[in-house]
Amino acid sequence: MGFVLGAIIMLIFGYEPITGYQAMFQTAFRNSKSIGEIFVMAAPLIFTALGFSVANSAGFFNIGLSGQALCGWVVSIWVALSMPDASKWVVLPVAVIAGAVAGAIAAAIPGVLRAFFGTSEVIVTIMLNYVLLYASTHIVNNVMSPSIMNNKGVTKPIGVNGSLRVEWLTKLSDGSRLSTGIFLALIFLVLVWFLMKRTALGYEIRSVGLNPFASEYAGMSSKRTIITSMIISGGLAGLGGVVQGLGTFQYFFVQGTSLSIGFDGMAVSLLGAGSSVGILLSAILFSILKLGGQGMQFVGIPPELVDVVIASIIFFVGISYLIRFILAKTSGNKKEVSVVEKIESKPSDNDQEGGVL
């Protein structure tokens, strides 16, 4: 239905939908390099989607994924550039952990405010996105050492000792930016699933999300769980920024707006119903649409219309929840009616010979 609506929109504005969709899929699957770029785009989306999923399971909307991912990007690049002569076995783990911690600290602020003061995490995280965005600009322009700067607002590229890229992946994907970040994302898909489904902490997070009052009555600390879930959420978003920095771009430059991977990660998580498998498939779908949509511009379809087509496809993927809800209600009513009909048609004791049913 999403593709059909997109085709109708293109026809209304005088464009050929078949040609547009051909360009979309030819761009996305043109060669091994373009396929590699699909996974390049999917890796940070998986992390931000996981971050949103954890917070959402606890009953919170973490809108600050963009700022938290930005923290991970800035700090990981800063750490990697600050240790140019150290071994890769030292620099890379330290940079990755530092980026995750930076994202976790950024998310802990709204978590603490929500737990102890009842403030809305939506408002706080939205405002923190701007605070962290302009703070990153100040850090790059005024705090970082001039020795690691290339130009104003742009750092030098990191060395091999801090990069998530490996030569065999680059050769396998015909020179794409594919890095080990995708494997890191797959590992965390399993780890987050295990955390949420097989540990006491995951049970507490889900319980608080379902009913914080009942959780308190059962002996769980809702305040501790709120803060913990936000820290985990921010740490995952920070890792998305780490993959973006150490894997995709390998340097940092001043951002004009909040990172798109934060808001896109929210959509990926919602489309994937918060499950690990769903998030993986949704991230790949989102990457195909985003990457392939760039090719539609080469056949004369304007980028604004491309975004409308992509949005319509995502809309119909998301509205499947509503369709299932309506079908469930409809089938439930049918079952109730059938039960009533059976009861009404059932013979009474007086209608049976000998009074035996």
C-alpha positions in Angstrom: 0.0 0.0 0.0 2.9 2.3 0.7 4.3 1.8 -2.8 0.9 2.2 -4.3 0.3 5.5 -2.5 3.8 6.6 -3.5 3.0 5.8 -7.1 -0.2 7.7 -7.0 1.6 10.7 -5.5 4.2 10.6 -8.3 1.5 10.3 -10.9 -0.3 13.4 -9.5 2.8 15.4 -9.9 3.5 14.2 -13.4 6.3 11.6 -12.7 6.6 8.0 -13.8 6.4 5.7 -10.7 7.8 2.6 -12.4 10.9 4.5 -13.5 11.2 6.0 -10.0 11.0 2.7 -8.2 13.4 1.1 -10.7 15.9 3.8 -9.9 15.3 3.3 -6.2 16.1 -0.4 -6.2 18.8 -0.2 -8.8 20.6 2.4 -6.6 20.2 0.3 -3.4 21.3 -3.0 -5.0 23.5 -1.7 -7.8 26.6 -3.5 -6.7 28.4 -4.8 -3.6 29.5 -1.3 -2.6 25.9 0.0 -2.5 24.8 -3.1 -0.5 27.7 -2.4 1.9 26.4 1.1 2.3 23.0 -0.3 3.3 24.6 -1.9 6.3 26.7 1.2 6.9 23.5 3.2 7.3 21.8 0.4 9.3 24.4 0.0 12.0 23.9 3.3 13.9 20.1 3.1 13.4 20.2 -0.3 15.2 21.9 1.3 18.2 19.6 4.3 18.5 16.5 2.1 17.9 17.7 -0.2 20.7 18.2 2.8 23.0 14.7 4.0 22.3 13.3 0.5 22.8 14.8 0.1 26.3 13.5 3.5 27.4 10.1 2.8 25.9 9.9 -0.5 27.7 10.4 1.4 31.0 7.5 3.7 29.9 9.6 6.7 28.7 10.0 8.5 25.4 13.7 9.2 25.0 13.6 12.0 22.4 17.2 12.9 23.1 18.8 10.1 21.1 20.2 12.6 18.7 22.1 14.5 21.4 23.3 11.3 23.1 24.6 9.9 19.8 26.3 13.2 19.1 28.1 13.0 22.5 29.3 9.5 21.6 30.6 10.8 18.2 32.4 13.8 19.6 34.0 11.9 22.6 35.1 8.9 20.6 36.8 11.0 17.9 38.4 13.2 20.6 39.8 10.1 22.5 41.0 8.5 19.3 42.8 11.6 18.1 44.3 12.2 21.6 46.2 8.9 21.5 47.8 8.8 18.0 50.7 6.5 18.9 48.9 4.0 21.1 48.1 0.5 20.1 44.8 -0.2 18.4 44.0 -2.7 21.1 44.1 0.2 23.5 42.7 3.1 21.6 39.7 1.4 20.0 38.2 -0.1 23.2 38.8 3.1 25.1 37.2 5.3 22.4 34.2 3.0 22.1 33.6 2.9 25.9 34.2 6.6 26.3 31.6 7.3 23.6 29.1 5.0 25.3 29.7 6.6 28.7 29.2 10.1 27.2 25.8 9.1 25.8 24.9 7.5 29.1 25.7 10.6 31.1 23.7 12.7 28.7 20.7 10.4 29.2 21.2 10.2 33.0 20.3 13.9 33.4 16.7 13.6 32.2 16.5 10.2 34.0 17.4 11.8 37.4 15.1 14.7 36.8 12.2 12.4 36.0 12.9 10.0 38.9 13.3 12.6 41.7 11.3 15.6 40.4 8.8 14.1 38.1 9.8 16.3 35.1 8.7 15.3 31.6 11.6 13.4 30.0 10.1 14.4 26.6 10.6 18.1 27.2 14.0 17.7 28.9 15.5 15.4 26.2 14.2 17.7 23.4 15.8 20.7 25.0 19.0 18.8 25.8 19.4 18.0 22.1 20.0 21.7 21.4 22.2 22.1 24.5 24.4 19.2 23.4 24.4 20.3 19.8 25.8 23.8 20.6 28.1 22.4 23.3 29.7 20.1 20.7 30.2 23.1 18.5 31.9 25.0 21.3 34.1 22.0 22.2 35.3 21.5 18.6 36.0 25.2 18.0 37.3 26.2 21.4 38.2 23.3 23.6 39.9 20.7 21.4 43.6 21.0 20.9 44.7 22.8 17.7 47.0 19.8 17.0 44.0 17.5 16.3 42.1 20.1 14.2 42.2 20.2 10.4 40.2 23.4 9.9 37.9 25.4 12.1 35.0 23.1 13.0 36.6 20.1 11.5 38.9 17.6 13.2 41.7 15.6 11.6 40.8 12.1 10.4 41.5 9.4 13.0 44.3 7.0 12.6 44.1 3.3 11.8 44.5 2.6 15.5 41.1 4.2 16.3 39.1 3.1 13.2 36.3 0.5 13.2 37.1 -0.2 9.5 39.0 -3.3 8.5 40.6 -4.0 5.2 38.8 -7.3 4.4 35.4 -5.7 4.8 36.4 -2.8 2.6 37.5 -5.2 -0.1 34.5 -7.4 0.4 32.1 -4.4 -0.2 34.2 -3.0 -3.1 35.4 0.1 -1.2 32.3 1.0 0.8 32.5 2.5 4.3 31.4 -0.8 5.8 33.0 -1.4 9.2 32.9 -3.8 12.1 30.3 -1.5 13.6 27.6 -3.7 12.0 28.9 -6.7 13.9 29.0 -4.6 17.1 25.3 -3.7 16.4 24.4 -7.4 15.9 26.1 -8.3 19.1 24.1 -5.7 21.0 20.9 -6.9 19.4 21.5 -10.2 21.2 22.7 -8.6 24.4 19.7 -6.3 24.7 17.3 -9.1 24.0 19.0 -11.2 26.7 18.9 -8.2 29.1 15.2 -7.5 28.6 14.0 -11.1 28.5 16.3 -13.1 30.6 17.5 -10.9 33.5 16.0 -9.5 36.7 16.9 -6.0 35.6 15.0 -6.4 32.3 12.0 -7.7 34.2 12.1 -4.7 36.5 12.3 -2.3 33.5 9.4 -3.9 31.8 7.4 -4.0 35.1 8.0 -0.4 35.8 6.9 0.5 32.3 3.7 -1.5 32.7 2.8 -0.3 36.2 5.2 1.7 38.4 2.9 1.7 41.4 2.5 -2.1 41.4 6.3 -2.4 40.9 6.9 -0.3 44.0 4.5 -2.4 45.9 6.3 -5.5 44.8 9.6 -4.1 46.2 11.1 -2.7 43.1 12.7 0.8 43.2 11.0 2.7 40.3 13.5 5.6 40.7 16.5 3.4 40.3 14.9 1.6 37.4 14.0 4.9 35.7 17.6 6.1 35.9 19.1 2.8 35.0 16.9 2.4 31.9 17.8 5.9 30.7 21.5 5.3 31.3 21.3 2.1 29.2 19.3 3.9 26.5 21.8 6.7 26.3 24.7 4.4 26.3 23.2 2.5 23.3 22.6 5.8 21.5 26.2 6.9 22.3 27.4 3.7 20.6 25.4 4.7 17.5 27.4 7.9 17.5 30.6 6.0 18.0 29.8 3.8 14.9 29.0 7.0 13.0 32.3 8.6 14.0 34.8 5.8 14.1 33.3 3.7 11.3 31.4 5.9 8.8 33.0 9.3 8.8 36.2 8.8 10.9 36.4 12.5 11.9 34.0 15.0 13.4 32.7 18.2 11.9 30.4 20.8 13.4 26.7 19.8 13.0 24.1 22.3 11.9 21.2 20.3 13.2 20.5 17.3 15.4 21.7 14.0 14.1 19.1 12.3 11.9 20.0 8.9 13.3 18.3 9.8 16.5 14.9 10.5 15.1 15.2 7.8 12.4 16.1 5.3 15.2 12.8 6.1 16.9 11.0 5.2 13.7 13.0 2.0 13.3 12.2 0.9 16.9 8.5 1.6 16.5 8.4 -0.2 13.1 10.2 -3.2 14.7 7.9 -3.3 17.7 10.9 -2.9 19.9 12.1 -6.4 19.3 15.6 -7.2 18.3 14.7 -9.1 15.1 12.1 -6.4 14.2 14.7 -3.6 14.8 17.2 -5.4 12.5 14.8 -5.8 9.7 13.4 -2.3 10.1 16.8 -0.8 10.1 17.7 -2.6 6.8 14.4 -1.5 5.3 14.9 2.1 6.3 18.4 2.0 4.9 17.2 0.6 1.6 14.6 3.3 1.3 16.9 6.1 2.3 19.8 5.0 0.1 17.6 4.0 -2.9 15.6 7.2 -2.6 18.7 9.1 -3.6 18.7 7.4 -6.9 15.2 8.6 -7.7 16.5 12.1 -7.9 18.6 11.0 -10.9 15.5 10.3 -13.0 14.1 13.7 -12.3 12.0 13.1 -9.2 12.6 15.9 -6.7 14.1 15.0 -3.3 11.0 16.4 -1.5 8.8 14.0 -3.3 11.2 11.1 -2.6 10.8 11.8 1.1 7.0 11.8 0.7 7.1 8.4 -1.0 9.4 7.0 1.7 7.2 8.4 4.4 4.1 6.8 2.9 5.8 3.4 2.8 6.9 3.7 6.4 3.4 5.0 7.3 1.7 1.8 5.9 4.3 -0.4 7.6 3.5 1.3 10.9 -0.3 1.4 10.4 -0.2 -2.4 10.4 -0.6 -2.2 14.2 -3.9 -0.4 13.7 -5.0 -2.9 11.1 -4.2 -5.8 13.5 -6.0 -4.0 16.3 -9.1 -3.6 14.2 -9.0 -7.2 13.0 -8.5 -8.5 16.6 -11.5 -6.4 17.7 -13.6 -7.6 14.8 -12.7 -11.3 15.3 -13.3 -10.9 19.0 -16.8 -9.6 18.4 -17.5 -12.4 16.0 -16.4 -15.0 18.6 -18.7 -13.4 21.2 -21.6 -13.5 18.7 -21.0 -17.1 17.9 -20.8 -18.0 21.5 -24.1 -16.2 22.2 -25.7 -17.9 19.2 -24.6 -21.3 20.4 -26.0 -20.7 23.9 -29.3 -19.4 22.5 -29.7 -22.4 20.1 -28.7 -24.9 22.8 -31.8 -27.0 23.8 -33.0 -26.6 27.4 -33.7 -29.4 29.8 -37.5 -29.2 29.0 -36.8 -29.7 25.4 -34.9 -33.0 25.9 -36.7 -36.3 26.1 -36.3 -37.7 29.6 -34.7 -34.4 30.8 -31.2 -35.7 29.8 -28.8 -33.3 28.0 
